[in-house]
Amino acid sequence: MKKASKNIDLESINRIIEMAWEDRTPFEVIEKEFSISHGELISIMRNNLKSSSFRLWRKRVNGRKTKHGAIRNFKVGRHRCDRQGKLGN
């Protein structure tokens, strides 16, 4: 890891990066949990990933519905399989 932004500890930086790569974790959750803006998130990713990894991440999340709360097709709760909770009933 290169450097932390806003005096964020290394463990939090690692968790932010992990959450940013996850498909189902919206940016708004990361921003709320760590009190960082979307721009700060991008800076953290840029400063702590190899340039090729950063470009791959940006390409991957650009316009992805699950990463942007405003364009998600579900608003509350976590993703569940249609059969979850119905087995054995």
Stockholm file with secondary structure:
# STOCKHOLM 1.0

chainA/1-89         MKKASKNIDLESINRIIEMAWEDRTPFEVIEKEFSISHGELISIMRNNLKSSSFRLWRKRVNGRKTKHGAIRNFKVGRHRCDRQGKLGN
#=GR chainA/1-89 SS CCCCSTTCCHHHHHHHHHHHHCTTSCHHHHHHHHTCCHHHHHHHHHHHSCHHHHHHHHHHHTTCGGGCGGGCSCCSSCCCCTTTTTTTC
#=GC SS_cons        CCCCSTTCCHHHHHHHHHHHHCTTSCHHHHHHHHTCCHHHHHHHHHHHSCHHHHHHHHHHHTTCGGGCGGGCSCCSSCCCCTTTTTTTC
//
